[in-house]
């Protein structure tokens, strides 16, 4: 419990106020008790007053910034008290604890950890939003487009996790223990339905889309941060000032970005631990099993989006490095130029060797695109279409035949069929495994056309 909390955000952090992202039309409002609604309203009013003061100022002075940070820290501290114990079992009267089933206690500890780390995650998101994004907009005058590149879909991330945590907090209030030193403690027997809600339906689709976009742009955001730090003196001064702030606790923008990308991978571990301490006959058992399946589905979808984005960027890199005058005539007499690369989707790429008519090997870089296989070679630090005995090195996947080379575990034949004069090209990969990968991907692409 402690080790995971510490790795996420440097120890037990103050808990964020969860209300500023809550929309008045949210269905959560209808379900909240009057006491909770009153507290949310007061917190929102406090934030609104702060916004009004901020907007009336032409620029944020150091004194004004400290006031804003101080108020935000106060909001974090105000809610930290409810979950300030290191674990659930340490916050409950020990005499009462000894009467409980050990598996129940362990499950409550994991549920408590889920709530704590979810709050830590929202705290990280709010630091990104309130301290960095808004601060950079007002103090450094960064353009909205630049802020969106640094902090993609930040408002949507906050909305998703705020609503999720509000549901967890409400379930906690519903299961509050009363009397004596037990005041403020809770036992939650059912949590799986909340998790299913977060990772299925419209919420699940939003998680896939938002995390897909944020994680895809992780490297670009960090690169932009480093570039601004090097070239923009005002940006550098702003970061230096914020890193010494008590609210940030030396949690810089790259660290925040990394923590956000990692958060979604924490859920399967936490849910699996809850499941280990849930009896098979409990109504929560099936829900927890289903929630694990759903969260893994979300993670797989995010991974696919990250992979697709990386391949788009990689294809753009090949395009940018290609000689603009390089052009190749395909077997069907169609012309294939540099710009045609970006009209396709990159499936796979890597170094291969082509064998010419004399048996000599030529080093090439192959691009498997959605409907063609392209062979490039380097020339004067640029890429051009590879030359091979007057044969085309842009092969259509339509009617392409792929065969292993007998007695050569690294070799494969590419045969262009369906023409008056079929041609055969011998290709060598770096290993048998790499050869098999190419064959599987080429055949898979042909079938999906």
PyMOL commands that set and color helices and strands:
alter all, ss='L'
color gray80, all
select helices_A, chain A and resi 2-9+27-31+34-55+62-83+94-97+102-139+144-150+154-174+180-182+192-199+201-216+218-231+233-243+253-263+267-276+283-321+338-343+432-448
alter helices_A, ss='H'
color red, helices_A
select strands_A, chain A and resi 327-329+335-337+346-355+361-369+372-379+382-385+394-396+400-405+408-416+423-428
alter strands_A, ss='S'
color yellow, strands_A
deselect
rebuild
show_as cartoon
